Amino acid sequence: MSLDAHTLTGAYALDAVDDVERRRFEQHLLGCPGCAQEVSELRATAVRLGLAVTEQPPARLHDRVLAEISGVRQDRPGRPVSHRARLTARRPWLGRVGAVAAAIALAGAAALGVLVARADHQLAGTRAQLAQAQPLSRVLSAPDAHTITATANDDEGTATLVVSNELDAGILTVSAMPSPPAGHAYQAWVIGPDGPHSVGLLSSTGATPPRLVHGLRDESSIAVTVEPAAGSLAPTSIPVLQLDLAS
Amino acid sequence: MSAAVRSLSVRRARDTPQDQPPTPEDLLTQVARGSEAAFQQLYDVVAGPVFGVVRKVLRDVAQSEEVTQEVLLELWRTAPRYRSEQGSALGWTLTLAHRRAVDRVRSAQARTDRERRVGAMSAEREFDEVSETVITHLEHEQVRRCLDSLTDLQREAVTLAYYGGHTYPEVAELLGAPLGTVKTRLRDGLIRLRDCMGVDQ
């Protein structure tokens, strides 16, 4: 962490930064678990300053607010995903079951495709894939398996996660991404209270084998960033795609 | 909201094993599932703190009411996104409230080009106005004591930023201190407050 960025934790926790600096610092926080921890402590401290100046609002506000909420639709849990929202709205009967089935088919087909394509020249890799196939199918067939989808910020590329909370595991499929810049690769991260953990590099060709990800229970999102071809220890760029696990 | 629904939720709350009232986190979880009865109870918990923070930053009562209303509606709307890792329900709400108050102050500032006037204004007066009212009205004895334990520059910087809603470059200008110094004082001041108040979250 750079010293300069780190000293901004106080100003940031007090909302004493402008929008540009705030965004830049939030980017920095993704790769700096120490800063994120400090920010959450300092924010909690600022909250105490707020509690100390408690003042009851005029009684009329109570009725106004309560009258108004009945007309306000609540957000979906996690980040709203436009693609999923459109799909469900158009074909309500498809609903969740349909989406899970589609994702299972997709992930299954991709897994098979990868197995076949690699069988010729990557025997070792194939063995590894086969060893992985068992947990993959366990997740896919878990009774609580459900699908979370996110579209890349520029609409090029999609990530699908079939996740089972019971098994505390998920299968990540990333598809239709444009080729990364020369000398770079996509890297996936699981981001949670302890900061980002690498899930590994994604294939540069756009078709990535489904990847089993463990231990998602306390994590908040999965992000994909562009990194140097050899990969990075922590994200060094703004995610091109982010999948919210709160759904 | 019907009286029946409301009394049902009150009764359910009393039926909990320890006969404890529901925590703000419990209430927020119920609000996330669309319970207007839970929202009504949550309102009683958070409305005072929210209004207090907003009013401290904006000062104008009418505007503060307006922003408080926006914050409470946003709380209702975004409740499904709350996760306990983000801190306590009250802390989450107050963070949102402060942010919205500051947004309002800064958009009003942009409209009237208030930065210029801030620059021309006596830093002395601006500071006195903010920190005086704050210190004398502090309800938490502990917060007052902890603020007192800071150096003058730390305390002035923290109160101007949080209660005054100023950015740290504005704080630097108001206090006539270098930018880097103010940034550092905000951080070490808050760290000292954190340790003094025993905030461990």
Interface residues (C-beta under 8 A of the other chain):
Chain A: T7 L8 T9 G10 A11 A13 L14 D15 A16 V17 D18 S40 E41 L42 R43 A44 T45 A46 V47 R48 L49 G50 L51 A52 V53 T54 E55 Q56 P57 P58 L61 H62 R64 V65 L66 E68 I69 S70 V72 R73 Q74 D75 R76 P77 G78 G192 P193 D218 S220 A246
Chain B: M1 A32 G34 E36 F39 Q40 Y43 A47 G48 P49 V50 F51 G52 V53 R55 K56 S64 E65 T68 Q69 L72 L73 W76 R77 T78 A79 P80 R81 R83 E85 G87 S88 L90 G91 L94 T95 A97 H98 R99 V102 R106 V134 H137 L138 E139 H140 V143 R144 V158 A161 Y162 Y163 G165 H166 T167 Y168 V171 G180 K183 T184 R185 L186 R187 D188 G189 L190 I191 L193 R194 M197 V199 D200 Q201
